[in-house]
Amino acid sequence: MHKLELPATPMLCSGHAACPGCVEALSVRHLLAVIGPDAMAVIPPSCMAIIAGPQPYSSLRIPVYQPTLESSAAAASGLRRALDAQGRRDTHVIVLAGDGGTYDIGFQCLSSAAERNENILYFCLDNEGYMNTGAQKSSSTPHYARTGSTPAGKSTRKKNLTEIMAAHLVPYAATASVGYMDDMLRKVEKAKAMRGFRIITLLVPCLDGWGLPDDGGLRAARYAVESGAFPLYEVEDGSRYTLNHTRRTRPVAEYLALQRRYRHLDADTAHKLQTEVDQAWDRLERQISSSAAAPVH
């Protein structure tokens, strides 16, 4: 292990409105340290909007625009073009949106911005549900997870956003987790240096929505990766796949056992989830192998 050096003046100030132990605030604190002060953020209604707070009292040291829930990517596209018209082409436009505003309500604008290859960097802070309004399910919520709107457990699987965005042939689509900080910061640096549409989905376990103790967020983030439930990988130009954490070192059951939202599962259902994770991992490994074998043009 080594010490991470953050700027003396943080981009996310103390005193914000995140819950104690919030993984989302921890993730944003570090990604903003990489992005730096020459940036503007678009933040739709979400937990992050609460953490950032209302203007002019935002906890972020960069300008923040809060649009409607469905329009983040469109707002970021307009902001990018306005900055370009002013000659400020090096100012980064980032989006800090939740999974509800990305996988679901904001997906139309997101897909359109990706199709146009807008020069924005989109961060999906994926806590796998509408946590800001009572922990209802989203299309990012995993199979069988109990939420405020699926008290018996969600009956459908989690949408694979990274594969969908890779199918748009965007320059960069990746997953990351603050539980593996070096990998996350490297990906933010890499995406920052690129042009065009880039998206990084960060898993941010929600303490209340997942049923975790105040100090349990990082453990859940690590277990998700180590079990293969949330693989760390990146896709460049829709075709070059790289798996960043190549070994699964614990069963999915250990990841589920951390979370109250899975307490209702019996052994057979937990085994079904293990099978689903195994199948998804096998598909990803085939993508990796196919990518490595493909000729470079």
C-alpha positions as CSV (number, residue, x, y, z in Angstrom):
1,M,0.0,0.0,0.0
2,H,1.1,3.6,-0.6
3,K,-0.2,7.0,0.5
4,L,-2.3,8.9,-2.0
5,E,-1.4,12.6,-2.2
6,L,-4.4,14.8,-2.8
7,P,-4.3,18.5,-3.6
8,A,-3.9,20.8,-0.6
9,T,-7.2,22.5,-1.6
10,P,-9.8,19.8,-2.1
11,M,-12.4,20.1,-4.9
12,L,-15.1,18.6,-2.6
13,C,-15.3,20.6,0.7
14,S,-16.0,19.3,4.1
15,G,-19.4,19.9,5.7
16,H,-21.4,18.5,2.8
17,A,-24.6,16.7,3.2
18,A,-23.5,13.1,2.6
19,C,-24.4,10.3,5.0
20,P,-21.6,9.3,7.5
21,G,-19.4,6.8,5.7
22,C,-20.8,7.6,2.2
23,V,-18.8,5.9,-0.5
24,E,-20.2,8.3,-3.1
25,A,-18.6,11.3,-1.4
26,L,-15.3,9.4,-1.1
27,S,-15.4,8.5,-4.7
28,V,-16.2,12.0,-5.9
29,R,-13.6,13.6,-3.6
30,H,-10.8,11.5,-5.3
31,L,-12.1,11.8,-8.9
32,L,-12.4,15.6,-8.6
33,A,-8.8,15.7,-7.3
34,V,-7.8,14.1,-10.6
35,I,-10.0,16.3,-12.8
36,G,-8.8,19.5,-11.2
37,P,-10.2,23.0,-11.0
38,D,-10.5,23.8,-14.7
39,A,-13.8,22.0,-15.0
40,M,-17.6,22.4,-14.8
41,A,-20.0,19.8,-13.5
42,V,-23.5,18.9,-14.5
43,I,-25.4,17.2,-11.6
44,P,-29.0,16.1,-12.0
45,P,-31.4,15.4,-9.1
46,S,-29.7,12.6,-7.1
47,C,-27.7,11.9,-3.9
48,M,-24.9,13.8,-5.5
49,A,-27.1,16.9,-5.9
50,I,-27.8,16.8,-2.2
51,I,-24.1,16.3,-1.4
52,A,-23.2,19.2,-3.7
53,G,-25.9,21.5,-2.3
54,P,-27.7,24.4,-3.9
55,Q,-25.8,27.3,-5.6
56,P,-24.2,29.5,-4.4
57,Y,-23.4,27.3,-1.5
58,S,-22.2,24.2,-3.4
59,S,-19.7,21.9,-1.7
60,L,-17.8,21.7,-5.0
61,R,-15.1,24.2,-5.8
62,I,-16.0,24.1,-9.5
63,P,-19.1,25.6,-11.2
64,V,-22.2,23.3,-11.0
65,Y,-25.2,23.2,-13.1
66,Q,-28.2,21.2,-11.9
67,P,-30.6,20.3,-14.8
68,T,-33.7,18.1,-14.8
69,L,-33.2,14.5,-14.1
70,E,-33.5,13.3,-17.7
71,S,-31.3,15.9,-19.4
72,S,-27.8,15.6,-17.9
73,A,-26.1,14.6,-21.1
74,A,-27.9,17.2,-23.2
75,A,-27.1,19.9,-20.7
76,A,-23.4,18.8,-20.7
77,S,-23.4,18.9,-24.5
78,G,-24.7,22.4,-24.5
79,L,-22.3,23.5,-21.9
80,R,-19.4,22.0,-23.9
81,R,-20.4,23.8,-27.0
82,A,-20.7,27.1,-25.1
83,L,-17.2,26.7,-23.7
84,D,-15.8,25.8,-27.1
85,A,-17.4,29.0,-28.6
86,Q,-15.6,31.0,-25.9
87,G,-12.3,29.3,-26.8
88,R,-12.2,27.3,-23.5
89,R,-11.6,23.9,-25.1
90,D,-9.4,22.7,-22.3
91,T,-12.1,23.2,-19.6
92,H,-13.5,19.8,-18.8
93,V,-17.2,19.2,-18.8
94,I,-18.2,16.3,-16.5
95,V,-21.5,14.8,-15.4
96,L,-22.0,13.4,-11.9
97,A,-25.2,11.4,-12.2
98,G,-26.8,8.5,-10.3
99,D,-28.0,5.3,-11.9
100,G,-31.6,6.4,-12.0
101,G,-30.6,9.4,-14.1
102,T,-28.3,7.3,-16.3
103,Y,-29.7,3.8,-16.7
104,D,-33.3,4.9,-16.7
105,I,-34.6,8.4,-16.9
106,G,-31.6,10.0,-18.5
107,F,-30.8,7.2,-20.9
108,Q,-32.3,8.8,-24.0
109,C,-30.1,11.9,-23.7
110,L,-27.1,9.7,-22.8
111,S,-27.5,7.5,-25.9
112,S,-27.9,10.6,-28.1
113,A,-24.8,12.2,-26.7
114,A,-22.8,9.0,-27.2
115,E,-24.0,8.7,-30.7
116,R,-22.9,12.3,-31.4
117,N,-19.5,11.5,-29.6
118,E,-19.9,14.7,-27.6
119,N,-16.7,15.7,-25.8
120,I,-17.9,15.2,-22.3
121,L,-16.8,12.9,-19.4
122,Y,-19.7,11.2,-17.8
123,F,-19.5,9.6,-14.3
124,C,-22.4,7.3,-13.3
125,L,-22.4,7.0,-9.5
126,D,-24.1,3.6,-9.4
127,N,-25.6,2.8,-6.0
128,E,-28.1,0.4,-7.7
129,G,-31.3,2.2,-6.9
130,Y,-33.2,5.4,-6.4
131,M,-31.6,5.9,-3.0
132,N,-32.3,9.6,-2.6
133,T,-36.1,8.9,-2.5
134,G,-36.3,5.8,-0.4
135,A,-34.3,3.1,-2.1
136,Q,-36.7,2.1,-4.9
137,K,-35.4,-0.2,-7.7
138,S,-33.8,1.0,-10.9
139,S,-32.7,-1.0,-13.9
140,S,-29.3,-1.0,-12.3
141,T,-30.7,-2.9,-9.2
142,P,-29.3,-6.5,-9.3
143,H,-31.5,-9.6,-9.5
144,Y,-33.4,-10.6,-6.3
145,A,-32.3,-7.5,-4.4
146,R,-35.0,-6.2,-2.0
147,T,-35.9,-2.5,-2.4
148,G,-38.7,-0.2,-1.4
149,S,-40.5,-1.0,-4.6
150,T,-39.5,-4.7,-4.8
151,P,-40.1,-6.0,-1.2
152,A,-40.0,-9.6,-2.3
153,G,-36.8,-9.0,-4.4
154,K,-36.3,-7.6,-7.9
155,S,-37.5,-10.1,-10.6
156,T,-35.2,-8.9,-13.4
157,R,-31.5,-8.7,-13.9
158,K,-29.3,-5.6,-13.8
159,K,-28.9,-3.7,-17.1
160,N,-25.3,-3.9,-18.5
161,L,-24.7,-0.2,-19.1
162,T,-21.0,-0.5,-20.0
163,E,-21.7,-3.0,-22.8
164,I,-24.5,-0.8,-24.1
165,M,-22.3,2.2,-24.2
166,A,-19.5,0.2,-25.8
167,A,-21.9,-0.7,-28.5
168,H,-22.1,3.0,-29.3
169,L,-18.4,2.8,-30.3
170,V,-17.5,5.6,-27.9
171,P,-13.8,6.3,-27.3
172,Y,-13.9,5.0,-23.7
173,A,-16.3,3.1,-21.4
174,A,-15.2,1.6,-18.1
175,T,-16.1,0.4,-14.7
176,A,-14.4,1.5,-11.5
177,S,-14.6,1.2,-7.8
178,V,-13.1,3.3,-4.9
179,G,-12.4,-0.1,-3.3
180,Y,-9.6,-0.3,-5.9
181,M,-8.4,3.2,-5.8
182,D,-5.3,3.0,-8.0
183,D,-7.4,1.5,-10.8
184,M,-10.1,4.1,-10.4
185,L,-7.7,7.1,-10.5
186,R,-5.8,5.6,-13.4
187,K,-9.0,5.4,-15.4
188,V,-10.0,9.0,-14.5
189,E,-6.6,10.2,-15.7
190,K,-6.9,8.2,-18.9
191,A,-10.4,9.4,-19.6
192,K,-9.4,13.0,-18.8
193,A,-6.6,12.9,-21.5
194,M,-9.0,11.7,-24.2
195,R,-11.4,13.6,-26.4
196,G,-15.0,12.6,-27.3
197,F,-17.6,10.8,-25.2
198,R,-16.2,9.0,-22.2
199,I,-18.2,7.2,-19.5
200,I,-17.0,5.6,-16.2
201,T,-19.5,3.7,-14.0
202,L,-18.4,3.7,-10.4
203,L,-20.0,1.3,-8.0
204,V,-20.9,3.2,-4.8
205,P,-22.5,0.9,-2.2
206,C,-25.3,2.8,-0.4
207,L,-25.1,2.2,3.3
208,D,-28.8,2.7,4.0
209,G,-30.2,1.3,0.8
210,W,-28.0,-1.8,0.9
211,G,-28.3,-2.3,4.6
212,L,-24.6,-1.8,5.5
213,P,-23.0,-0.4,8.7
214,D,-21.5,3.0,8.5
215,D,-18.0,1.6,8.0
216,G,-19.2,-1.1,5.5
217,G,-19.1,0.7,2.2
218,L,-15.5,0.0,1.2
219,R,-15.7,-3.7,2.2
220,A,-18.8,-4.1,0.0
221,A,-17.1,-2.3,-2.9
222,R,-14.1,-4.7,-2.7
223,Y,-16.2,-7.8,-2.3
224,A,-18.3,-6.9,-5.4
225,V,-15.1,-6.9,-7.4
226,E,-13.5,-9.9,-5.8
227,S,-16.6,-12.0,-6.3
228,G,-17.0,-10.9,-10.0
229,A,-20.4,-9.3,-9.3
230,F,-18.9,-6.0,-10.5
231,P,-16.0,-6.7,-12.8
232,L,-13.4,-3.9,-13.4
233,Y,-12.8,-3.5,-17.1
234,E,-12.5,-0.9,-19.8
235,V,-13.5,-0.8,-23.5
236,E,-11.8,1.5,-26.0
237,D,-13.5,2.4,-29.3
238,G,-16.1,-0.3,-28.6
239,S,-13.8,-3.1,-29.5
240,R,-10.6,-3.2,-27.3
241,Y,-11.5,-4.8,-24.0
242,T,-9.2,-4.9,-21.0
243,L,-10.0,-6.8,-17.8
244,N,-8.3,-4.9,-14.9
245,H,-9.0,-7.3,-12.0
246,T,-8.5,-10.8,-13.5
247,R,-9.1,-13.1,-10.5
248,R,-12.2,-13.9,-8.5
249,T,-11.1,-14.7,-5.0
250,R,-14.4,-15.1,-3.1
251,P,-17.9,-16.6,-3.7
252,V,-20.8,-14.3,-4.4
253,A,-22.4,-15.5,-1.2
254,E,-19.8,-13.6,0.9
255,Y,-20.7,-10.4,-1.0
256,L,-24.5,-11.0,-0.5
257,A,-24.0,-11.8,3.2
258,L,-22.8,-8.2,3.9
259,Q,-26.1,-6.7,2.7
260,R,-29.5,-6.5,4.4
261,R,-31.2,-6.3,0.9
262,Y,-30.3,-10.0,0.4
263,R,-31.2,-11.4,3.8
264,H,-34.4,-12.9,2.4
265,L,-32.5,-15.2,-0.1
266,D,-32.4,-18.9,0.4
267,A,-29.5,-21.1,-0.6
268,D,-31.0,-22.1,-3.9
269,T,-31.5,-18.5,-5.0
270,A,-28.1,-17.5,-3.9
271,H,-26.7,-20.3,-6.0
272,K,-28.7,-18.9,-9.0
273,L,-27.0,-15.6,-8.5
274,Q,-23.6,-17.3,-8.4
275,T,-24.5,-19.0,-11.7
276,E,-25.5,-15.7,-13.3
277,V,-22.3,-14.0,-12.2
278,D,-20.3,-17.0,-13.5
279,Q,-22.0,-16.7,-16.9
280,A,-21.5,-13.0,-17.1
281,W,-17.8,-13.4,-16.3
282,D,-17.4,-16.1,-19.0
283,R,-19.0,-13.7,-21.5
284,L,-16.6,-11.0,-20.5
285,E,-13.6,-13.3,-20.8
286,R,-14.8,-14.2,-24.3
287,Q,-14.9,-10.5,-25.2
288,I,-11.4,-10.1,-23.8
289,S,-10.1,-13.0,-25.8
290,S,-11.9,-11.9,-29.0
291,S,-10.5,-8.4,-28.5
292,A,-7.0,-9.6,-28.1
293,A,-7.2,-11.8,-31.2
294,A,-8.7,-9.1,-33.4
295,P,-6.3,-7.4,-35.9
296,V,-5.3,-3.8,-35.2
297,H,-6.2,-1.3,-38.0
